[in-house]
Amino acid sequence: MQAKAVRAAVRATLPVLAGYLFLGLAYGVLMSEAGFPFWYPLLISSVVYAGSMQYAAVSVLAAPFDPLGTFLLTVMINARHLFYGVSMLREYRGAGKIAPYLIFSLTDETFSVNVAADIPDGVEPRVFYFWTSLLDQFYWVAASAAGGLLGSVLTVDTTGIDFVMTALFVSIAAGQWLAGSEHRPALVGFTASAVCLALFGPDNFIIPAMIVIVLALLALRGPIEAKEVRGA
């Protein structure tokens, strides 16, 4: 069963591998350009493992020590993971000893893979989730270390390289849109984000947008679930 779970997890995470290869390399190069040795991105990717925050941390680590500012920045950037965790309560229930690792390793991409996974017959879901989570982190750590090494020997222009994270999010959203027939949650997310961005600005819109999205989805939960039942 383990071998079958690993094969299924590898197939499911191949798109993440393609994205993390460039994202991790870019992150490692940025860290190297900021003056950090290659083992910094390797270590941070292993114990922090938060792609968006790791990109932001490049400038944070190079700036004067500001623990409160760093804490608030981290909350703003990673607040969305609170909603990911709530969404995966049913799937991760009963995970036992591996539950802490599943929680730690729940990134945007791993969430997208696990929430939409078509788990093969004969594969225990929690085993599949473990391997997708472990493989995704391995891709990220390996690519980050490779980027740190590459950046230490090559001189490259890194202008705009951090846009790869945005590009990956856009590609994931587009894939989810094309794969599903129920688009109201996506439309709620786009609309709430755009309105909150206009009202609160780029530095303060994330948490208000998340609150609006949750309230709107709670209001739409009945009609959406009813449509899923009819479709089934």
ROSE-4610 file (N, C-alpha, C; in Angstrom, 1 decimal, always signed):
// ROSE-4610
residu = [M/M/M/Q/Q/Q/A/A/A/K/K/K/A/A/A/V/V/V/R/R/R/A/A/A/A/A/A/V/V/V/R/R/R/A/A/A/T/T/T/L/L/L/P/P/P/V/V/V/L/L/L/A/A/A/G/G/G/Y/Y/Y/L/L/L/F/F/F/L/L/L/G/G/G/L/L/L/A/A/A/Y/Y/Y/G/G/G/V/V/V/L/L/L/M/M/M/S/S/S/E/E/E/A/A/A/G/G/G/F/F/F/P/P/P/F/F/F/W/W/W/Y/Y/Y/P/P/P/L/L/L/L/L/L/I/I/I/S/S/S/S/S/S/V/V/V/V/V/V/Y/Y/Y/A/A/A/G/G/G/S/S/S/M/M/M/Q/Q/Q/Y/Y/Y/A/A/A/A/A/A/V/V/V/S/S/S/V/V/V/L/L/L/A/A/A/A/A/A/P/P/P/F/F/F/D/D/D/P/P/P/L/L/L/G/G/G/T/T/T/F/F/F/L/L/L/L/L/L/T/T/T/V/V/V/M/M/M/I/I/I/N/N/N/A/A/A/R/R/R/H/H/H/L/L/L/F/F/F/Y/Y/Y/G/G/G/V/V/V/S/S/S/M/M/M/L/L/L/R/R/R/E/E/E/Y/Y/Y/R/R/R/G/G/G/A/A/A/G/G/G/K/K/K/I/I/I/A/A/A/P/P/P/Y/Y/Y/L/L/L/I/I/I/F/F/F/S/S/S/L/L/L/T/T/T/D/D/D/E/E/E/T/T/T/F/F/F/S/S/S/V/V/V/N/N/N/V/V/V/A/A/A/A/A/A/D/D/D/I/I/I/P/P/P/D/D/D/G/G/G/V/V/V/E/E/E/P/P/P/R/R/R/V/V/V/F/F/F/Y/Y/Y/F/F/F/W/W/W/T/T/T/S/S/S/L/L/L/L/L/L/D/D/D/Q/Q/Q/F/F/F/Y/Y/Y/W/W/W/V/V/V/A/A/A/A/A/A/S/S/S/A/A/A/A/A/A/G/G/G/G/G/G/L/L/L/L/L/L/G/G/G/S/S/S/V/V/V/L/L/L/T/T/T/V/V/V/D/D/D/T/T/T/T/T/T/G/G/G/I/I/I/D/D/D/F/F/F/V/V/V/M/M/M/T/T/T/A/A/A/L/L/L/F/F/F/V/V/V/S/S/S/I/I/I/A/A/A/A/A/A/G/G/G/Q/Q/Q/W/W/W/L/L/L/A/A/A/G/G/G/S/S/S/E/E/E/H/H/H/R/R/R/P/P/P/A/A/A/L/L/L/V/V/V/G/G/G/F/F/F/T/T/T/A/A/A/S/S/S/A/A/A/V/V/V/C/C/C/L/L/L/A/A/A/L/L/L/F/F/F/G/G/G/P/P/P/D/D/D/N/N/N/F/F/F/I/I/I/I/I/I/P/P/P/A/A/A/M/M/M/I/I/I/V/V/V/I/I/I/V/V/V/L/L/L/A/A/A/L/L/L/L/L/L/A/A/A/L/L/L/R/R/R/G/G/G/P/P/P/I/I/I/E/E/E/A/A/A/K/K/K/E/E/E/V/V/V/R/R/R/G/G/G/A/A/A]
num = [1/1/1/2/2/2/3/3/3/4/4/4/5/5/5/6/6/6/7/7/7/8/8/8/9/9/9/10/10/10/11/11/11/12/12/12/13/13/13/14/14/14/15/15/15/16/16/16/17/17/17/18/18/18/19/19/19/20/20/20/21/21/21/22/22/22/23/23/23/24/24/24/25/25/25/26/26/26/27/27/27/28/28/28/29/29/29/30/30/30/31/31/31/32/32/32/33/33/33/34/34/34/35/35/35/36/36/36/37/37/37/38/38/38/39/39/39/40/40/40/41/41/41/42/42/42/43/43/43/44/44/44/45/45/45/46/46/46/47/47/47/48/48/48/49/49/49/50/50/50/51/51/51/52/52/52/53/53/53/54/54/54/55/55/55/56/56/56/57/57/57/58/58/58/59/59/59/60/60/60/61/61/61/62/62/62/63/63/63/64/64/64/65/65/65/66/66/66/67/67/67/68/68/68/69/69/69/70/70/70/71/71/71/72/72/72/73/73/73/74/74/74/75/75/75/76/76/76/77/77/77/78/78/78/79/79/79/80/80/80/81/81/81/82/82/82/83/83/83/84/84/84/85/85/85/86/86/86/87/87/87/88/88/88/89/89/89/90/90/90/91/91/91/92/92/92/93/93/93/94/94/94/95/95/95/96/96/96/97/97/97/98/98/98/99/99/99/100/100/100/101/101/101/102/102/102/103/103/103/104/104/104/105/105/105/106/106/106/107/107/107/108/108/108/109/109/109/110/110/110/111/111/111/112/112/112/113/113/113/114/114/114/115/115/115/116/116/116/117/117/117/118/118/118/119/119/119/120/120/120/121/121/121/122/122/122/123/123/123/124/124/124/125/125/125/126/126/126/127/127/127/128/128/128/129/129/129/130/130/130/131/131/131/132/132/132/133/133/133/134/134/134/135/135/135/136/136/136/137/137/137/138/138/138/139/139/139/140/140/140/141/141/141/142/142/142/143/143/143/144/144/144/145/145/145/146/146/146/147/147/147/148/148/148/149/149/149/150/150/150/151/151/151/152/152/152/153/153/153/154/154/154/155/155/155/156/156/156/157/157/157/158/158/158/159/159/159/160/160/160/161/161/161/162/162/162/163/163/163/164/164/164/165/165/165/166/166/166/167/167/167/168/168/168/169/169/169/170/170/170/171/171/171/172/172/172/173/173/173/174/174/174/175/175/175/176/176/176/177/177/177/178/178/178/179/179/179/180/180/180/181/181/181/182/182/182/183/183/183/184/184/184/185/185/185/186/186/186/187/187/187/188/188/188/189/189/189/190/190/190/191/191/191/192/192/192/193/193/193/194/194/194/195/195/195/196/196/196/197/197/197/198/198/198/199/199/199/200/200/200/201/201/201/202/202/202/203/203/203/204/204/204/205/205/205/206/206/206/207/207/207/208/208/208/209/209/209/210/210/210/211/211/211/212/212/212/213/213/213/214/214/214/215/215/215/216/216/216/217/217/217/218/218/218/219/219/219/220/220/220/221/221/221/222/222/222/223/223/223/224/224/224/225/225/225/226/226/226/227/227/227/228/228/228/229/229/229/230/230/230/231/231/231/232/232/232]
x = [+0.8/+0.0/+0.9/+2.0/+2.9/+3.4/+3.8/+4.3/+3.2/+2.0/+0.9/+0.6/+0.7/+0.5/+1.5/+2.8/+3.9/+3.7/+3.4/+3.2/+2.1/+1.0/-0.1/+0.2/+1.0/+1.4/+2.4/+3.3/+4.2/+3.5/+2.5/+1.7/+0.9/+0.4/-0.4/+0.4/+1.6/+2.5/+3.4/+3.3/+4.2/+4.1/+2.8/+2.7/+3.4/+3.3/+4.0/+5.5/+6.0/+7.4/+7.8/+7.1/+7.4/+7.4/+6.4/+6.4/+7.5/+7.6/+8.6/+10.1/+10.3/+11.6/+12.1/+11.2/+11.5/+11.4/+10.3/+10.1/+11.3/+11.7/+12.7/+14.1/+14.3/+15.6/+15.6/+14.5/+14.4/+14.7/+14.1/+14.2/+15.7/+16.3/+17.7/+18.6/+18.3/+19.1/+19.0/+17.7/+17.5/+18.2/+18.2/+18.9/+20.4/+20.9/+22.4/+22.7/+21.8/+22.0/+22.0/+21.3/+21.2/+22.4/+23.3/+24.5/+24.5/+23.5/+23.4/+24.0/+24.7/+25.3/+24.2/+24.5/+23.6/+22.8/+23.4/+22.7/+21.5/+21.5/+20.4/+19.0/+18.9/+17.7/+17.4/+18.4/+18.2/+17.6/+18.1/+17.6/+16.2/+16.0/+14.8/+13.7/+13.9/+12.9/+12.6/+13.5/+13.2/+12.4/+12.6/+12.0/+10.9/+10.9/+9.9/+8.8/+9.3/+8.5/+7.2/+7.4/+6.2/+6.7/+6.4/+7.0/+6.9/+5.6/+5.4/+6.2/+6.1/+6.8/+8.3/+8.8/+10.2/+10.8/+10.0/+10.3/+10.4/+9.4/+9.3/+10.5/+10.9/+11.9/+13.3/+13.5/+14.8/+15.1/+14.1/+14.4/+14.3/+13.5/+13.3/+14.6/+15.3/+16.5/+17.7/+17.6/+18.6/+18.4/+17.2/+16.9/+17.2/+17.2/+17.4/+16.3/+16.7/+15.9/+14.6/+13.4/+12.1/+11.2/+11.2/+10.3/+8.8/+8.3/+6.9/+6.5/+7.3/+7.0/+7.0/+8.0/+8.1/+6.9/+6.4/+5.3/+4.0/+3.8/+2.6/+2.6/+3.8/+3.9/+3.6/+4.1/+3.9/+2.4/+1.7/+0.3/-0.5/-0.1/-0.8/-0.6/+0.6/+0.9/+0.3/+0.4/+0.0/-1.4/-2.2/-3.5/-4.4/-4.2/-5.0/-4.9/-3.8/-3.6/-4.6/-5.1/-6.2/-7.4/-7.7/-8.9/-8.5/-7.3/-6.9/-7.1/-6.6/-6.7/-8.1/-9.0/-10.4/-11.0/-10.6/-11.1/-10.6/-9.5/-8.9/-9.2/-10.1/-10.3/-10.9/-11.8/-12.4/-11.4/-10.6/-9.6/-8.5/-8.0/-6.9/-7.3/-8.6/-9.1/-8.7/-8.2/-7.7/-6.3/-5.6/-4.2/-3.2/-3.6/-2.7/-1.4/-0.3/+1.0/+1.5/+1.0/+1.5/+0.7/-0.3/-1.1/-0.3/+0.7/+1.5/+2.2/+2.8/+3.5/+2.6/+1.4/+0.4/+0.0/-0.2/-0.5/+0.6/+1.8/+3.0/+3.2/+3.0/+3.4/+2.2/+1.1/+0.0/+0.2/+0.8/+1.1/-0.1/+0.0/-1.1/-1.2/+0.0/+0.0/-0.4/+0.1/-0.3/-1.8/-2.3/-3.8/-4.5/-4.1/-4.7/-4.7/-3.6/-3.4/-4.3/-4.3/-5.0/-6.5/-6.9/-8.4/-9.1/-8.3/-8.9/-8.4/-7.8/-7.1/-8.2/-7.9/-8.7/-7.8/-8.0/-7.1/-7.5/-6.5/-6.8/-7.4/-8.2/-8.7/-7.6/-7.7/-6.7/-5.6/-5.7/-4.7/-5.4/-4.8/-5.4/-5.2/-6.2/-6.1/-5.0/-4.9/-3.9/-2.5/-2.3/-1.0/-0.7/-1.7/-1.5/-1.2/-1.9/-1.7/-0.3/+0.2/+1.5/+2.6/+2.4/+3.4/+3.3/+2.1/+2.1/+2.7/+2.5/+3.1/+4.6/+5.1/+6.5/+7.2/+6.6/+7.2/+7.3/+6.2/+6.2/+7.2/+7.4/+8.5/+9.9/+10.0/+11.3/+11.6/+10.6/+10.9/+11.3/+10.6/+10.9/+12.3/+12.6/+13.9/+15.1/+14.9/+16.0/+16.2/+15.1/+15.2/+15.8/+15.4/+16.0/+17.5/+17.9/+19.4/+20.1/+19.5/+20.1/+20.2/+19.2/+19.2/+20.3/+20.4/+21.5/+22.9/+23.1/+24.4/+24.6/+23.5/+23.6/+23.9/+23.2/+23.4/+24.8/+25.4/+26.8/+27.9/+27.6/+28.6/+28.3/+27.0/+26.6/+26.2/+26.4/+25.9/+24.8/+23.6/+22.4/+21.6/+20.8/+19.9/+18.6/+18.3/+17.1/+15.9/+15.9/+14.8/+13.5/+12.5/+11.2/+11.1/+12.2/+12.2/+11.2/+10.9/+9.9/+8.5/+8.3/+6.9/+6.5/+7.5/+7.1/+6.1/+6.1/+5.2/+3.8/+3.6/+2.3/+1.9/+2.8/+2.5/+2.0/+2.6/+2.1/+0.7/+0.4/-0.9/-2.0/-1.6/-2.6/-2.8/-1.8/-1.9/-2.7/-2.6/-3.4/-4.8/-5.1/-6.5/-7.1/-6.4/-6.9/-7.2/-6.3/-6.6/-7.8/-8.0/-9.2/-10.4/-10.4/-11.5/-11.9/-10.9/-11.2/-11.7/-11.2/-11.5/-12.9/-13.4/-14.7/-15.8/-17.0/-18.2/-18.9/-18.5/-19.1/-18.1/-18.4/-17.5/-17.8/-18.9/-19.3/-18.2/-17.6/-16.5/-15.4/-15.0/-13.9/-14.3/-15.5/-16.0/-16.1/-16.5/-16.5/-15.1/-14.2/-12.8/-12.2/-12.4/-11.9/-12.6/-13.9/-14.6/-14.3/-14.3/-13.9/-12.5/-11.6/-10.2/-10.1/-10.7/-10.6/-11.2/-12.4/-13.1/-12.2/-11.7/-10.9/-9.6/-9.0/-7.8/-8.0/-9.2/-9.5/-9.8/-10.4/-10.7/-9.6/-8.8/-7.8/-6.3/-6.1/-4.8/-4.0/-2.9/-2.2/-1.6/-1.3/-0.7/-1.7/-3.0/-3.9/-5.2/-5.2/-6.5/-6.7/-5.6/-5.7/-6.7/-6.6/-7.4/-8.9/-9.2/-10.6/-11.1/-10.3/-10.8/-11.2/-10.3/-10.6/-11.9/-12.1/-13.3/-14.5/-14.5/-15.6/-15.9/-14.8/-14.9/-15.6/-15.1/-15.7/-17.2/-17.5/-19.0/-19.8/-19.3/-20.0/-20.2/-19.1/-19.2/-20.1/-20.2/-21.1/-22.6/-22.8/-24.1/-24.5/-23.5/-23.7/-23.6/-23.3/-23.0/-24.2/-25.4/-26.6/-26.8/-26.8/-27.0/-25.9/-24.6/-23.5/-23.6/-23.9/-24.0/-25.2/-26.3/-27.4/-27.1/-26.3/-25.9/-25.0/-24.1/-23.2/-24.0/-25.0/-25.9/-26.6/-27.1/-27.9/-26.9/-25.6/-24.7/-24.2/-24.2/-23.8/-24.8]
y = [-1.2/+0.0/+1.3/+1.2/+2.4/+2.7/+1.7/+1.9/+2.5/+2.1/+2.6/+4.0/+4.3/+5.7/+6.6/+6.2/+7.0/+7.3/+6.3/+6.5/+7.5/+7.3/+8.3/+9.7/+9.8/+11.1/+11.8/+11.0/+11.6/+12.1/+11.4/+11.8/+13.1/+13.1/+14.3/+15.5/+15.4/+16.5/+16.9/+16.3/+16.7/+18.2/+18.7/+20.2/+21.0/+20.6/+21.3/+21.3/+20.1/+20.0/+21.0/+21.1/+22.1/+23.5/+23.9/+25.2/+25.5/+24.5/+24.7/+24.7/+24.0/+24.1/+25.5/+26.3/+27.7/+28.6/+28.3/+29.2/+29.0/+27.7/+27.5/+28.0/+27.8/+28.3/+29.8/+30.5/+31.9/+32.4/+31.7/+32.1/+31.9/+30.8/+30.6/+31.6/+32.0/+33.0/+34.4/+34.7/+36.0/+36.0/+34.9/+34.9/+35.0/+34.4/+34.6/+36.0/+36.6/+38.0/+38.9/+38.5/+39.4/+39.2/+38.2/+38.0/+36.8/+36.0/+34.9/+33.6/+32.8/+31.5/+30.6/+29.6/+28.7/+27.9/+27.6/+26.8/+27.6/+28.9/+29.7/+29.3/+29.4/+28.9/+27.5/+26.6/+25.2/+25.1/+25.7/+25.6/+26.3/+27.5/+28.1/+27.4/+26.8/+26.0/+24.7/+24.2/+23.0/+23.3/+24.4/+24.6/+25.7/+26.6/+27.6/+27.1/+26.8/+26.3/+27.0/+28.3/+29.2/+30.1/+29.6/+30.3/+31.8/+32.3/+33.7/+34.5/+33.9/+34.6/+34.5/+33.4/+33.3/+34.3/+34.6/+35.7/+37.0/+37.3/+38.5/+38.5/+37.4/+37.3/+37.7/+37.7/+38.1/+39.5/+40.4/+41.8/+41.9/+41.1/+41.2/+40.8/+39.7/+39.3/+40.3/+41.0/+42.0/+43.3/+43.5/+44.8/+44.7/+45.8/+45.8/+44.9/+44.3/+43.3/+44.0/+43.5/+44.0/+42.9/+42.2/+41.0/+41.3/+42.5/+42.8/+43.0/+43.7/+43.9/+42.6/+41.8/+40.5/+39.6/+39.6/+38.9/+39.3/+40.6/+41.2/+40.9/+41.0/+40.7/+39.3/+38.4/+36.9/+36.6/+37.2/+37.0/+37.5/+38.7/+39.2/+38.3/+37.8/+37.0/+35.6/+35.0/+33.6/+33.4/+34.5/+34.3/+33.4/+33.3/+32.4/+30.9/+30.6/+29.2/+28.8/+29.7/+29.4/+28.8/+29.3/+28.8/+27.5/+27.4/+26.1/+25.0/+25.3/+24.3/+23.9/+24.8/+24.6/+23.7/+24.0/+23.2/+21.8/+21.5/+20.2/+19.4/+19.9/+19.2/+17.8/+17.6/+16.3/+15.4/+15.9/+15.0/+14.6/+15.4/+15.1/+14.5/+14.4/+13.8/+12.3/+11.9/+10.5/+10.3/+11.3/+11.1/+10.6/+10.7/+10.2/+10.9/+10.1/+10.7/+11.6/+11.4/+12.2/+13.5/+13.7/+15.0/+16.2/+16.3/+17.5/+17.9/+16.9/+17.2/+17.6/+17.0/+17.4/+18.8/+19.2/+20.6/+21.6/+21.2/+22.0/+22.2/+21.2/+21.2/+21.6/+22.1/+22.5/+23.8/+23.8/+25.0/+25.2/+26.3/+26.6/+25.5/+25.0/+24.0/+22.6/+22.3/+21.0/+21.0/+22.1/+22.2/+21.9/+22.6/+22.4/+21.0/+20.3/+18.9/+18.0/+18.2/+17.3/+17.5/+18.7/+19.0/+18.5/+18.4/+18.0/+16.6/+15.9/+14.6/+13.5/+12.7/+11.5/+10.3/+10.0/+9.0/+7.6/+6.8/+5.5/+4.5/+3.6/+2.5/+1.8/+1.5/+0.7/+1.5/+2.8/+3.7/+4.5/+4.4/+5.1/+6.6/+7.4/+8.8/+9.5/+9.2/+9.9/+9.5/+8.3/+8.0/+8.8/+8.9/+9.7/+11.1/+11.7/+13.1/+13.3/+12.3/+12.4/+12.4/+11.6/+11.5/+12.8/+13.3/+14.5/+15.7/+15.7/+16.8/+16.7/+15.4/+15.2/+15.5/+15.1/+15.3/+16.8/+17.5/+18.9/+19.6/+19.3/+20.0/+19.6/+18.3/+17.9/+18.7/+18.9/+19.7/+21.1/+21.7/+23.1/+23.2/+22.3/+22.4/+22.2/+21.2/+20.9/+22.0/+22.6/+23.7/+24.9/+25.2/+26.3/+26.2/+25.0/+24.8/+24.9/+24.4/+24.5/+26.0/+26.8/+28.2/+28.9/+28.6/+29.2/+28.9/+27.7/+27.3/+28.0/+28.0/+28.7/+30.2/+30.8/+32.2/+32.6/+31.6/+31.9/+31.8/+31.2/+31.1/+31.9/+32.4/+33.1/+34.5/+35.5/+36.8/+37.0/+37.2/+37.3/+38.5/+39.1/+40.1/+39.5/+39.8/+39.2/+40.0/+41.1/+42.0/+41.2/+41.3/+40.6/+39.1/+38.5/+37.1/+36.6/+37.5/+37.1/+37.1/+37.4/+37.3/+35.9/+35.0/+33.6/+33.0/+33.5/+33.1/+33.5/+34.7/+35.2/+34.4/+34.1/+33.3/+31.9/+31.3/+30.0/+30.0/+31.0/+31.2/+31.3/+32.1/+32.4/+31.1/+30.3/+29.0/+28.0/+28.0/+27.1/+27.5/+28.8/+29.2/+28.9/+29.1/+28.8/+27.3/+26.5/+25.1/+24.6/+25.2/+24.9/+25.4/+26.5/+27.0/+26.1/+25.7/+24.8/+23.4/+23.0/+21.6/+21.5/+22.6/+22.6/+23.2/+22.8/+23.4/+24.5/+24.5/+25.4/+26.6/+27.7/+28.9/+30.0/+29.8/+30.8/+31.1/+30.1/+30.4/+31.2/+30.8/+31.6/+33.0/+33.2/+34.6/+35.4/+34.7/+35.4/+35.8/+34.9/+35.3/+36.4/+36.4/+37.4/+38.8/+38.8/+40.0/+40.6/+39.8/+40.3/+40.8/+40.1/+40.6/+41.9/+42.1/+43.3/+44.5/+44.2/+45.3/+45.7/+44.7/+45.0/+45.7/+45.3/+45.9/+47.4/+47.7/+49.1/+49.9/+49.3/+50.0/+50.1/+49.1/+49.0/+49.1/+49.0/+49.1/+47.8/+47.7/+46.4/+45.9/+46.8/+46.3/+45.8/+46.1/+45.8/+45.0/+44.5/+44.0/+42.5/+41.8/+40.3/+39.8/+40.3/+39.8/+40.2/+41.5/+41.9/+41.0/+40.8/+40.0/+38.5/+38.0/+36.6/+36.6/+37.6/+37.6/+37.7/+38.6/+38.7/+37.4/+36.8/+35.5/+34.4/+34.3/+33.3/+33.5/+34.8/+35.1/+34.9/+35.2/+35.0/+33.5/+32.7/+31.3/+30.6/+31.1/+30.5/+30.8/+32.0/+32.3/+31.5/+31.1/+30.4/+28.8/+28.4/+27.0/+26.1/+26.5/+25.7/+25.5/+26.6/+26.4/+25.6/+25.9/+25.2/+23.7/+23.3/+21.9/+21.2/+22.0/+21.4/+21.1/+22.0/+21.8/+20.6/+20.4/+19.3/+18.0/+18.0/+16.8/+16.4/+17.5/+17.2/+16.7/+17.3/+16.8/+15.4/+15.0/+13.6/+12.6]
z = [+0.0/+0.0/+0.0/+0.7/+0.7/-0.7/-1.4/-2.8/-3.7/-3.5/-4.3/-4.0/-2.7/-2.2/-2.7/-2.7/-3.1/-4.6/-5.4/-6.9/-7.1/-6.4/-6.6/-6.1/-5.1/-4.6/-5.6/-6.2/-7.1/-8.3/-8.8/-10.0/-9.6/-8.4/-8.0/-7.8/-7.4/-7.1/-8.2/-9.3/-10.4/-10.8/-10.9/-11.1/-10.1/-8.8/-7.7/-7.9/-8.3/-8.6/-9.6/-10.7/-11.8/-11.3/-10.4/-9.9/-8.9/-7.9/-6.9/-7.4/-8.5/-9.1/-9.4/-10.0/-10.3/-9.1/-8.3/-7.1/-6.1/-5.8/-4.9/-5.4/-6.7/-7.3/-7.1/-7.4/-7.3/-5.9/-4.9/-3.5/-3.1/-3.5/-3.1/-3.7/-5.0/-5.7/-5.0/-4.6/-3.9/-2.5/-1.8/-0.5/-0.8/-1.8/-2.1/-2.5/-3.3/-3.7/-2.5/-1.5/-0.2/+0.7/+0.3/+1.1/+2.0/+1.9/+2.8/+2.2/+3.0/+2.4/+2.0/+1.2/+0.6/+1.6/+2.8/+3.8/+4.5/+4.4/+4.9/+4.3/+2.9/+2.3/+2.6/+2.7/+3.0/+4.4/+5.4/+6.7/+6.9/+6.3/+6.4/+5.7/+4.6/+3.9/+4.6/+5.4/+6.2/+7.4/+8.1/+9.4/+9.4/+8.4/+8.2/+7.2/+6.0/+4.9/+4.7/+4.3/+4.0/+2.9/+1.7/+0.5/+0.4/+0.6/+0.5/+1.6/+2.8/+3.9/+3.8/+3.2/+3.0/+2.0/+1.0/+0.1/+0.8/+1.7/+2.4/+3.4/+3.9/+5.0/+4.4/+3.1/+2.6/+3.0/+2.9/+3.3/+4.8/+5.4/+6.9/+7.6/+7.1/+7.7/+7.4/+6.4/+6.1/+6.8/+7.4/+8.0/+9.5/+10.3/+11.7/+12.4/+13.5/+14.2/+14.7/+14.3/+14.6/+14.8/+16.0/+16.2/+16.1/+16.6/+16.5/+15.1/+14.3/+12.9/+12.1/+12.4/+11.7/+12.1/+13.3/+13.7/+13.0/+13.0/+12.3/+10.8/+10.2/+8.8/+8.5/+9.4/+9.2/+9.3/+10.3/+10.4/+9.2/+8.7/+7.5/+6.3/+6.1/+4.9/+5.0/+6.2/+6.3/+7.0/+7.1/+7.8/+7.0/+5.7/+4.9/+5.3/+6.0/+6.4/+7.5/+8.2/+9.2/+8.5/+7.3/+6.5/+5.9/+5.4/+4.9/+5.9/+7.2/+8.2/+8.5/+8.6/+8.8/+7.7/+6.5/+5.3/+5.3/+6.0/+5.9/+7.2/+8.1/+9.4/+9.1/+8.2/+8.0/+7.4/+6.4/+5.7/+6.7/+7.6/+8.5/+9.8/+10.0/+11.3/+11.3/+12.4/+12.6/+12.0/+11.7/+11.1/+12.2/+13.4/+14.5/+14.6/+14.7/+14.9/+13.8/+12.6/+11.5/+11.4/+12.2/+12.1/+12.3/+13.3/+13.4/+12.2/+11.5/+10.2/+9.1/+9.0/+8.0/+8.2/+9.5/+9.8/+9.4/+9.8/+9.5/+8.0/+7.2/+5.8/+4.9/+5.5/+4.6/+3.9/+2.8/+2.0/+1.0/+0.3/-0.7/-1.7/-2.2/-3.2/-2.7/-1.5/-0.9/-0.6/-0.2/+0.1/-1.2/-2.3/-3.6/-4.1/-3.9/-4.3/-3.4/-2.1/-1.2/-1.2/-1.4/-1.3/-2.6/-3.7/-5.0/-5.4/-4.5/-4.9/-5.2/-6.2/-6.5/-6.0/-4.8/-4.1/-4.7/-5.2/-5.7/-4.7/-5.2/-4.3/-3.7/-2.4/-1.7/-1.1/-1.2/-0.6/+0.5/+1.7/+2.9/+2.7/+2.8/+2.6/+3.4/+4.7/+5.5/+5.0/+4.5/+3.9/+2.7/+1.8/+0.6/+1.0/+1.9/+2.4/+2.9/+3.6/+4.2/+3.1/+2.1/+1.0/+0.1/-0.2/-1.0/-0.2/+1.1/+1.9/+2.0/+2.2/+2.3/+0.9/-0.2/-1.5/-1.8/-1.5/-1.8/-1.0/+0.3/+1.0/+0.5/+0.1/-0.4/-1.7/-2.6/-3.8/-3.4/-2.5/-2.1/-1.5/-0.5/+0.1/-0.8/-1.7/-2.7/-3.6/-4.1/-5.1/-4.4/-3.2/-2.4/-2.2/-1.8/-1.7/-3.0/-4.1/-5.4/-5.8/-5.5/-5.9/-5.1/-3.8/-3.0/-3.5/-3.9/-4.5/-5.9/-6.7/-8.0/-7.8/-6.9/-6.7/-6.2/-5.5/-4.9/-6.0/-7.2/-8.2/-9.4/-9.6/-10.8/-10.4/-11.2/-11.0/-12.0/-11.5/-12.4/-11.9/-12.9/-12.5/-12.0/-10.7/-10.1/-10.1/-10.9/-11.0/-11.5/-10.7/-11.1/-10.8/-10.3/-10.1/-9.1/-8.1/-7.1/-7.6/-8.9/-9.4/-9.7/-9.6/-9.9/-8.9/-7.7/-6.7/-7.1/-7.6/-8.0/-9.3/-10.1/-11.3/-11.0/-10.0/-9.6/-9.0/-8.2/-7.6/-8.7/-9.7/-10.8/-11.6/-11.8/-12.6/-11.8/-10.4/-9.6/-9.7/-9.5/-9.6/-10.9/-12.0/-13.3/-13.5/-12.9/-13.0/-12.3/-11.0/-10.3/-11.0/-11.6/-12.3/-13.5/-14.2/-15.4/-15.0/-13.8/-13.4/-12.7/-12.2/-11.5/-12.3/-11.9/-12.5/-11.6/-10.3/-9.4/-9.2/-9.8/-9.8/-8.8/-8.0/-7.1/-6.0/-5.4/-4.4/-5.0/-6.3/-6.9/-7.2/-7.6/-7.9/-6.6/-5.5/-4.2/-3.8/-4.0/-3.6/-4.5/-5.8/-6.6/-6.3/-6.1/-5.9/-4.5/-3.5/-2.1/-2.1/-2.7/-2.7/-3.5/-4.6/-5.4/-4.6/-4.0/-3.2/-2.0/-1.3/-0.1/-0.5/-1.6/-2.1/-2.4/-3.0/-3.3/-2.0/-1.0/+0.2/+1.2/+1.3/+2.4/+1.9/+0.6/+0.1/+0.1/-0.6/-0.8/+0.5/+1.5/+2.7/+3.8/+3.6/+4.7/+4.2/+3.0/+2.5/+2.8/+3.1/+3.2/+4.2/+5.5/+6.5/+6.3/+6.0/+5.7/+4.5/+3.5/+2.4/+2.8/+3.7/+4.2/+5.0/+5.8/+6.6/+5.7/+4.7/+3.8/+3.0/+2.6/+1.9/+2.7/+4.0/+4.9/+5.1/+5.4/+5.6/+4.4/+3.2/+2.0/+1.7/+1.9/+1.6/+2.6/+3.9/+4.8/+4.4/+3.8/+3.3/+2.1/+1.3/+0.1/+0.3/+1.5/+1.7/+1.3/+1.7/+1.4/-0.1/-0.9/-2.3/-3.0/-2.6/-3.2/-2.9/-1.6/-1.3/-2.0/-2.1/-2.8/-4.3/-4.9/-6.3/-6.4/-5.4/-5.4/-5.3/-4.5/-4.3/-5.6/-6.2/-7.5/-8.6/-8.6/-9.5/-9.3/-8.0/-7.7/-8.2]
